[in-house]
Amino acid sequence: MGIAGIERLSGVFEAQGFSSRKSLQYLEEADLDYMFSSPKKLRLVEKRAITQELRQLKLKFGDKEINQ
């Protein structure tokens, strides 16, 4: 992910099958709570940053799929 300082989370995403930025467009905010339940709980700032990044990915990749 393009969010500085939270590279530690990439292993969790990859373990769930999200191996590319494009695949993350299908991730919902509720999935974050499931994926990062205790003891790997997200810090509030991390969740906000990831949620914003997911919104941007959905806009970026969602538009391309509609136009193809």
Summary of the structure (lengths in Angstrom):
residues: 68
radius of gyration: 12.1
end to end distance: 24.8
largest distance: 41.5
contacts: 147
relative contact order: 0.18
helix: 66%
strand: 0%
